[in-house]
């Protein structure tokens, strides 16, 4: 749990970078990510050395054994002169990370010349996903003084406040929460409690393969990993842990900065080798079909893509350039039969009248099992945007299965619905999760209540409209008003009182 004291320390580091001229929150997080990774390499090396001393046998090393190689370690340079630290990181450590191969760093001269990396040690792990995306990274910390402040601040956090991997993940999550602007295509970070709600609806297990084809900072993958660890850690086998460390989680994005952030986020949650790839998920370069058992996503809303680049089998389901519709078709293609999906869509997907909108809704209702439509309040994504959204939960069957669709009208999510998003006691999420997993209790719910079931036939009759307002009923309570003569008499009495008051005021003057 990140306390106020830890947040204050992170904010201080943030302020130091801001004062140094780095004002873009994404750039701040990216630079901090690099330094966290550099420190993590040295921590891993220290653990390897401790094991070697205890076991008396050699283990693969990350840093070269030369004096120059050992000088690149965080524990060796962190107490040095600011200018020396700056030279080591900018000229040697950073280039070395860009050329990291098979989990080992090459030697780098003081002039920044990368020497041939040492031969890989048999049995050593492959590069982490983060290391793979360092090739085009840039070191942008402007001065030795700013760098020293950040190193001191990070070291203080790790040594005094961060006790375990969970805390590291929480720290990174807090840093990511400072991203408060939407991307070019309308993509933005999904709040943690909304991600956790969606994961609770699907309940992933250790044997699942989980994909977010618009992963951003990998929030959904992290939330799914936390759920699995919390529920199944005590019973997981060695094979399941090996699956958990990488193959279980897949994420795609078209922003390499986001891929670096997501890879670091996953690494801090014990997922060192996920499949994190640069890929336009709805394009022809993505041929993945019937591979995953779980999809969790908040795909970009406002984006449109080049019609020529869209995969033909997606256009066959919904002929459109709108990303929010194409991603729904993509989920259906990428899931195995029986695979389940929870995804966020803008409200327009639920009631849009175009052929493409209707086609994708018909596909979900007729050919698969559409389980739930959860309408969320419009303030959920503030301060990014005030767009109204919903969560669709469905299972890929290829043979129908929709008998009734469960609708839930979420009115509160535990936070105020303004830009401040302060915690409030009103929260529908626990009730929502409990009701979703006990559908037998919903059969007799009236349409005037917060959740209810709607038969498939009624949805078909209304053109596959999935807007909750199409089916919700409102109880109108008649209000009895007094006769007009009584209202007029009350108004005249008020008028007389006002006139009397004015006359008394004039007398006093």
N, C-alpha and C positions, 0 to 999 in steps of 0.2 A: 504494500500500500504506500503510495507516494504521499508523504506528509507535507504540511505547509512549509516546514524548514527546508525540505529537499527542493520543493518548487522554488523557494526563494534563491537557493544556490544555482538552480538551472537558469532562473531569470537573470541572475547576476552575470553568468557566462554569456547569456543571450545579449545583455546590455553591452558587455565588453565588445562583442562582435559588431553590434549595431554602431557603437561609438567608433569602431575601426573602419566604418564605411560599408559594411555588408548589411544591407537593409532588407533584402528579399528573404522572407522566412524560409523558403525552399533552399536557398543557397546556404543560409545559416545551418540548417539541419544537415545538408550535404557535407559541409566542412566538418561539423562535429562528428558526423558518421565516419569520415576518414580517420579522425583521431581516435575514435572509439575502437575502430578496427585495428589500428596500429598498436594500441594498448592491448587488445585482446590477443594479438599474435605473441606478444611478450609473455602474457599470462599463461598461454598455452605452452610456451617454451619452458617457463619456470616449473610448470607441472611435470613436463617431460623430464626435466633434470632431476626433480625430486624423486620421480619413479625410478630413474636410472640409478640414482644413489642407493635407493632402498633395495632394488632388485639385483643390482650389480651387473646389469646387461645394458648394452647400448640400445637407444631408441632413435627413430628418425627425428632430425632437427629441422627447424624452420629457418633459422638464421645461419649464414656462413660462419665457419669456425675462425676465420681470420679476424684480426684486430678491427679492421674496418667493418666487417660484418657484424661483430658483436657490438660495435658502437652504434648500430642502428636500432638497438633495443630500447624500449621506453624506459626501463628501469636504469639504463646506463646514461641516457642523455637528459632525463627530466630535471635534474638538479643543476644542470650546466648554465653557462652564461646565455642570456636570451639570444644573442646573435649566433652563438654556436648551435643552439637548439634549432634555430630557424634554418641554418645551413644544412644541418643533418637531415631534417625532415623534407625540406623543399628540394635539395639536390640529390639526396641519397635514398631515404626511406620511400618517398613517393615514387620515384622511378623504379625502385625495386619491386614495389607492390604491383605496378603496372606490368611487370615482367615475371610475376609469380607463376610458377609452374609446378604441378604435382605437389602442392602444399609447401614448396620451398622457395625462399627468396634468393635471387642472384646477388653476387657481390657487386658493389658500386663504388667507384673511386670518389675521392673528394671533389673531383671536377664534374661529377654526375655521369660518368661513363659507365654504362651497364656492362659488366663482364659476363662471360658465358656462365649460365646457371649450372650449379653442380648437378651431376647425374642424379636422377630420382632414385630414392631408396625403395627397394622392393617391398610391397605391402603398404607403402605410405598412401594416405588418402589422396584423392584427386582434389583439385582446387575447389574452394567453397564457391557458392553461387555469387557471393559478393565480389570475390577476387576476379571472377570472369568478366565483370562489368566495370572494371577499373581502367580499361584501356584508354578511354576518352575523358577520364576524370581530370579536373584542373584544381590545383592548389591555389586558393584565392585569399588566404589570410594575409593581410597587407603588411604587418610589421612584426619584428621579433617581440616587442613588448606585448602586443595583443595575443600572440601565440603563447607566450609564457603565462599570461593570465588564464587562458583557456586550459592549458595543461595543468596548472596548479588547481584550478576549479574542478576539472574532471577527476584528478587524482584524489582530491578531498572527498568528492562524492563516492568514488569507488572504495576508498579505504575506510570511510566512517559511516556511510549511509546505505550502501548497496551490499546486502548480505548474500544474495543468491541470484540465480538466473531470472526468477520471477520478478525481482526488483529491477534488474536490468531492463527487462521487457516493459515494465511499468514506466520506467524512466524514459525509454524511447517513445512509448505511447504518449506520454505527457509532452514531449518535444513535438511529436507529429500533430498533437491537438492545436498547436500554434499555427498550423496551416489554415488560414481563414479566408482564402479566396479560391473561387472555382477556376478550374482549368479552361482552356480554350473551347473544349467540346462540352463544357458543363459538368465535367467530372469533379468530384470533391470527396473528401474523407467522410466516411459513414461513421456517425457517433458510435462509441464502443457498446453502449447499452442496446442500441438497435441491432448491431451485429450479433451480440450475444443472444438477443431474443430470437433472431432468425436461426442461429445455430441450435438453440433449444428446441425449436420447432422440428428440425430435421434429425437431431440426436445422432451425430456421426459416431462411428465405432472404429476401433483400431484397424479393422480390415478394409475400411473404405478407401477410395481414391478420390481426392477432393480437388476441384478446380475452380478458379476464379479467372475467367478470360479477360477481365478488365481490372487487374489486381491493384493498381495504384501502389499504396504502401503496404499491401498484403494484409490489411486488417482482418478480412474475413478468414483467411488462412490461419492467422494467429489465433483468432477467437475459436476456430474449430480445433486447433491444436490444444489450446487451454482446456476446452471442454473434454477432449479425449483424455488428457493427462489427469484431470480432476476426477473423472468417473472411472477410469480404467487402469491407472498407473500401477496399482497393487497387483493386478492380474495379467499384465501384458507379458508376452513371451519375448525371447531374444529376437525372434524373427519379426515380431510386431514392432519392437523398438527400432530395428534396422529399417523397416518400412516407414516408420514414423520420422526418422531422421532425414528423409528425402523423398523417396518415390510416392509417398502418400499425398504430397502437396504439389500442385501445379498452378502457376500464375503467368499470365501474358499481359504485356503492356506495350505501348508504342513510344514510351518516354524512357530513355535510358537512365535518366536521373531517378525516376520512380523505381526502376528495376534495381538500382543500387540500394535505395532506401528499403525496398521490400526485402531484398536479400539479407540486409543487415537485421531488419526486424525479425525475420524468421530465424536467423542464426542466434539471436539473443533469446530465442525460445526453443533452443536445442534442435533446430531443423537446419543442419549445416549444408545439405546437398539437395535442396528442392529443385524441381524443374521450373526455373524462372527464365522466361525467354522473351526476346524482342520479337513481337509478332502482332500484326493487325488481325485480330481474331476473326473478323467477318470477311476477310479477303480470300482470294484464291490460294494464297500461300498456306492457309490453314485447312488441312484435309482431315483433321481428327474426327473420328466417328466412333460411337459406341465404346468409349474408353473409361468414363468416370462414373462413379456411383453417386456422387454428390456434387452439385453446383451451387455456389453461393456468390452473389454478385450484386453490385450496384452499378450497372453499366452507364456510360455517358448518355445524357438525355438530348442535349441540343444539337448533337453532331449529325452531319450527313456525310456520306462517303461517296467517292467517285463510283458511278454506276458500273463502269467497266471493271473495277477491281473487286466487286462483290461476288462472292462464290455463288455459282449458279444454283446449287441445291438449297441455298437460303432464299434466293429470289423465287424459287418454285413454291415455297411455303407462303411467303409474303413479299410481293413484288414492290419494293420500296427502297429508298435511300436513307430512311430514318433509322438511326442506330438502335433506338429503344425497341423497335420491332424486330430488327435483324438479330439482335442478341437473344430474343426469345426463341427464334427459330434455331439459333446456334446451340442454345442449351439442349434443345430436343435432339439435335444431331449428335452432340458430344456425349450425352448420357447413355449408359447402357440401359437395356430394358429393366425396369424396376428402379432405375436411378431417380433420385429426388432432387428437386430444385426449390430454393427460396430466393427470389430476386425482387429488387425494388424497381418499380416503374412509375413514370409520371401518370397523373390521373387521366390524361388524354388517351392513354393506351386502353383504358377501361371502357370508354364510350365513343372514341373517334369513329366517324361515320365513313371514312374512306374504305375502299376495297381492301387495302393492305391491313388496316386496323381490324376490320371484320374477319379477314381470312385467318389471322394469327389467333384471334379469340376462338373462332370456330375450330381450328386445329386443336387447341388445348381442351375444349369441351367435348368435341366429338371423338377425337382419336387418342386422347390420353386421359389421365385422371386429374382434373383440376380440383384440388382439395379446399383451398381457402383464398379469399380476397380480403386483405386486412387494410382498411382505410386508415392512414395516419394523418395527424393534424399538420397543417401547413408550416408550423414553426419548427418542425423536427430538424431541418437542415440549416437553420440560421446559425451563424451569421452569413453562411455561404449564399443562401437563397431562400425565398419564401415559397418555393414551389410545393404544390400539393402532390403527395405521392401515396402509393399503396405497395403492399407486399403480396406477391403472388406465390402460392405454394402449390406445386404440382408434381406428379409422378409420371415418368415416361413409360407408357405401356404399349403404344402402337396398335392397341385394340380397344380403345375406349376405357370406360370404367367410371365416368362421371355420372353419378346418380343425383347427388345433392351437392351444392356448393355452399361452404360455410362462409358467412360474411361477419366481419367484426368491425365495429366503429370505434376505433381508438381515439379517445378525446384528450388523454393526458399520458405523458411518457416519463413522468418523474422530474421534469425540468420545465421552467417557465418557457413559454412559446415566443419570447422576444429575443432580441440579439444577445442579451446577457446570458440566457439559458442557465439561470440559477436553479438549484435543487428545490423542489416543492414536494409536499406530501402526496399530491394526487398522482397516481400511477396505475394505468390499466394493464401494464405488461404482465405482472404475475397472474392476473385473472385470465388474460388472453391465452397464455401458455397452458394453464390448467384446463381451460375449456377446449382448446385445440386437441389435446390428447385424451379427451373424454367426449367424443362426438355423440355418444348415446344419450348424454344429458341435454343435448341441444335440440332434440326432436320436437319437444313441446314448447320451445321458446317462441314468443309472439314477435311479430315484426316491429313492434314498438320498443323492444328491448335492444340492448347494445350488441348482441350477437344473435344470429338466427340462421337457419338452413333454407335454401331456395332450391326447389326441384329443377332438374335439368330442362324439363319440358317448358317451364316458364321462362328460363333464360333463352332458349331457342326461339320461343314466341316473340321475345323482345329483341330479336336481331343480335343475340349474343352480347348484349350490353351487360357489363360487369360493374357498373357504377352502383354503389350501395344505395344511393338516393332513388334508384329505379324501383327498389323493392322495400325500402324502409317505410313504415307507416308511423303517423304521428297522431297521438291522442289529443283531440281538441276539446278543451274543457270550457263549456259556456260560461261567460262572465255576465252577471246581472248588474246592470247600471241603474241608478235611480231615475225617476221621471225627469223630463226636461225642465218642468216647472220648478222642481227642487234644486236643480243645478243652477238655474237662473236666479233663484232666491239667494243661494249661497254666494253667487257672484255679486249681487247687489249689496249684500251685507259686507263683503270684502271691500267693495267700492266705498261704502259709507265709512268703514273703519279708516281707509286710506285718506278720505277727504277730512275726517275729523282730526287725524294726525297732522295733516298739512296745516289745518287751521290753527291747531295748538302751537305748531312750530312758528307760524307767522306772528302769533301773539307774543311769543318769547323774543322775537327779533324787534 
